Each structure stands twice: as C-alpha cells, then as structure tokens.
Amino acid sequence: MFELDDAYYRAVGTRDTRLDGRIFSAVTTTRIYCRPSCPARTPKRENVLFFRSAAGAQGAGFRPCRRCRPDISPDSPEWNQRADLVARAIRLISDGIVDEHGVQGLAGLLDVSERHLHRQMVAELGAGPLPLARMRRAQTARLLLESTDLRVTDIAYSAGYGSLRQFNASIVETYALTPSQLRRRRGGHPLQTGGIALQLRFRKPYAAEPLLAFFAARAITGLEIATPDTYSRSMRLPHGNGVLRAAPQVETGQIAVQLCLDDLRDLTQAVNRIRRMFDVDADPAAVADALGSDPLLRSLVRATPGLRLATYPDGFEVAVRSVIGQRVSLRRARAIGAQVVARWGTPLAAPVDDITHVFPSSETLAEADLSAIGLSSGQQQALRALSEAVSRGTVIIDPGSDRTETRVRLMSVPGIGRWTSEYVAMRGLGDPDAFPPGDLGLRQAVQTLGEPMTGGPLRAWSHRFRPWRSYAAEHLWAHLLAARRPASRHRLDPEVRDNR
C-alpha cells in the first residue's frame, strides 16, 4: 500500500489512463478498488488508498470494481522493463510457474530463498507470490466462465483449483459474485471444441499494421498464417499444444483472440504469451516521450505512434530463426524454416486451417541431421550447439530468465555472437532495451536519416535511446523498410546480421 500521494489522487480525478495497471485506487467506504481511469465519481481524498497490485488490494479486503474491471486492465509495463528479482518473479508467476511448481519452485528458478522472495515482493507489491498466483488463477476462471460453455466443474479443474468448493469460495472472495453470476456475463463463442474467444486490452495508441507486417514477412508455412488484419500460429504449452488467432482492434483498444487448446489448464500460459507477442502491456506514451525528444527519431515516432515490439512465444524458436536467417533473403529464410517445421516439428492432433505443426523442440533439433535443408556448415554447427545447450538447460530462454546472464550464455555457444544474443533478448525475452550491434540495417537506417556513421560502435551510439533501445530499433528498421519500397521480394531482411 502506498502513502496517499497528490499526484495519484489527481490521476484518479482526471481519469488518467496512463496509470492503469501501475496503481490501483481503493475506497475504504465501499471496499472497492478501481483503475485510475474508472468513470465512477471521484471519491473523497481521505477515503482513498493506493496499491501497486490488484492482489495487494484484494489481500487488504477490497473487491474489483464491476464497472472498470481493474483486474483485467493491461499490466504495468514496469515489470517487463525491469530486470530485478521482483520483475522476474512477476513474469514467471504470470507464466504459471507457481501453479506448476509452487512457490518453492519459483524461488528455486530465481536462486533465492522463499522467505527472501516473499519479503521483497510484499515490500513492493503488498502481496507475496502465492496471492499473485491465486489472483491469476481467479482471472483464468473468470475468462473461462465468461467465454465458454464448459461445465463449472471442468472450469474449476482447468483453472487449477483442487476442489469445486475451493473454486466457489475463491470466486466469491475475489469478485463478490458466484460463478453462476459471472457466467451470465459471458460473451463470444468457441472456435471449436476446446476453443475460447476473449479480448485483451491495450493502451492506446497501437500501431497494429507494422506489427502484423513483421509477422507476415517472416511467416513459416505450417507454423503460422498472417494476413493484413490477423495473425495465427501454433504454440507449445506445458500440458499440450495450442493454436491462436489474434486480430488487433485499434478503435476499441482490444485484441480479439481465439484459442484452441489441447488442455485448458494451459489457458493462463497461452494468454500470457499472446500478451507478450503483441506487446499488450507496453506504455506507448512513455516510449514516445523518451524517443520523441531525440532529433533523429522525432519524425519516426510522430509518423508511427504506438509502435510495438514484436516477439515470439518461444525463445528457442527465435534463436533458431536468427541463425537460419543470417545474410539470406526473407523468402529463403522462410523456405528453410518451413523445412525445419515439416521435418522435425510436432504435428498437431487437430490442424487449424493450414497450421499443422508446432515448432520443433531443442531435444529434437539436437539429434536432427541438418545437412539437407540448405544451411551452411557453420549454421549447422551453430544450430546443433544451440539445441544441445538449450536441451541441457545450459541456456534458458524464458520470460523469467536473467537477461544479462542469458546473453552471456548464448554467446558462449559456438557460432552465436552478440547480434544473436541481443536479437533473442529482444524477440524472445521481450527486453525493451535490447539493441543488436553491428546491424547493417540499423546503420543504413541511421544514415538515411542524415546522421553520419563513421564506423564507430553502433552499440555505444545507441545508449542515447536507453531504456527503450528495442523500440528505437523497431522505428529504424521500419523506416529503412519504407525507404526501400518498392523493392524485390528477394530483398534482405532489414535486420541484417553481423555477429562480430
């Protein structure tokens, strides 16, 4: 809980959307907590408390507002920007680690004691890891109640509850509504058996076209499908596989998602991956304020407000893509990727449209004969060494990874250089402050904007854009791509690798 702050109270009075997800205002007289932008009448100053998390407000005895739905607002972008213990813990909790392995497993992954982790999280959030995980579980249950026709008992099991009694008590405690009352609010229709339709909110503005164009330019046959309006792909999840279809709706501030899952217990993890892929929790105003003040990027930021960082749901997949695509055309990289997926990918039990496989695992590629798909001997060696390192756990590429350590371990793999380590941090870990050095495309983009690059280190030059260097790179690549049009369909990817 925060001490009452004038700035926070003014934000509630002006219904400031920029603080949604960052803070939660709780009213002591009604025992309700809201997002700052809630359209309800502003409460008296002496009746308001502030919390850094919905779980903290929930633990203090407050219930979510039924009008502004603070429990489903975009998460604070701070937790993705930061690389410290608490931020890493939050990313892992969001990914379902506590549900799968308990708080002990979470602490083990973070290499700290449970007591130390609990103390750090309570100090920052007002709640420890278990209440945060319980809140996520209740959110999953609510999604299933409102978006599917599953039986309540099946929902309780899928959301991770041990019994129907525990499920009912948790829902009433969290939402002050019974499961049946929440179900009356449901909307949307299943995609097919096991399908779920839901909406993910984002902060405006949102530049959907460049994001979808990024996925479309790199779409691998059998794994993904991209159109000007939607992106679909398969995912490997803890209990099975899944297929998503996402359509950003800029006007409404939401992404319409349809999910087909082999096992509904994977809903929380699947939704979290989609949030990262589409950069749902980003704060475009903060990025624009920082990058828009730079004379080099000012015009780019104004031209494309709300540009997002595109990521993939599997860090290993990103690393493989980066090796395959070294200094070849996009068309060639996609062709090789399609062979990788067709030969070694896991077939889906029930293909959706033309999506037939899940990207191969590191264990599979470590044993694969890579000599017949058009890779150089150096690429083959790099892919084999990478696959072995990931399968052994020497290199871990997931949202809760220590980003600095992951970079170092990646560069210890033969054939993996700094470019790839930074690219994986950007596209696989969602690090907002990654910047591939030696990138010829970035250097060319800077030169087209009139700033001479005399051969100095691009990495040192990029420090002016911290802590948003990933977004600076996105703007520069987008600018270079636009400057090259019209161009051959055999053009090089604007992200041109130099692994020195």
Secondary structure, DSSP 8 states (H G I E B T S, - for coil): -B---HHHHHHHHHT-GGGBTTBEEEETTTTEEE-TT--S----GGGEEEESSHHHHHHTT-EE-TTT-GGGS---THHHH--SHHHHHHHHHHTTHHHHHHHHHHHHHHTS-HHHHHHHHHHHHSS-HHHHHHHHHHHHHHHHHHH----HHHHHHHTT-S-HHHHHHHHHHHHSS-HHHHHTT-----SSTTEEEEEEE--S---HHHHHHHHHHH--TTTEEE-SS-EEEEEEETTEEEEEEEEEETTTTEEEEEEEES-GGGHHHHHHHHHHHTTTT--HHHHHHHHTTSTTTHHHHHHSTT------S-HHHHHHHHHHTTTSBHHHHHHHHHHHHHHHSEEEEEEETTEEEE---HHHHHTS-GGGTT--HHHHHHHHHHHHHHHHTSS--STTS-HHHHHHHHHTSTT--HHHHHHHHHHTS--TT---TT-HHHHHHHHHTT----S--HHHHGGGGTT-HHHHHHHHHHHHHHHH-S--TT-B-SS-----
